[in-house]
Amino acid sequence: MSRTAALRLGISTAGLLLAAILFWVFPLGGWMGVALSVLAFLGFSALASHVFTRNASPEERVADLRERKETGHL
């Protein structure tokens, strides 16, 4: 796993944790709570992808793209 993929996974996991906390602290119930949790997770995933691909060196970008292409996460 490349450095950027590991960092992206870490921030996405943090987003999932935040989503769970939001769902627990603000029990909106029904689809509203689920939607808020999903938006928090997707927001953190997008942030992770944007930040770490923007700040990566060209070699890291190529390695990350190769890895994502091989695993089908492109």
Buried (B, 14 or more C-beta within 10 A) or exposed (E): EBEBBEBBEEBBBBBBEBBEEBBEEEEEEEEEBEEBBEEBBEEBBEBBBEBBBEEBEEEBBEBBBEBBEEEEEE
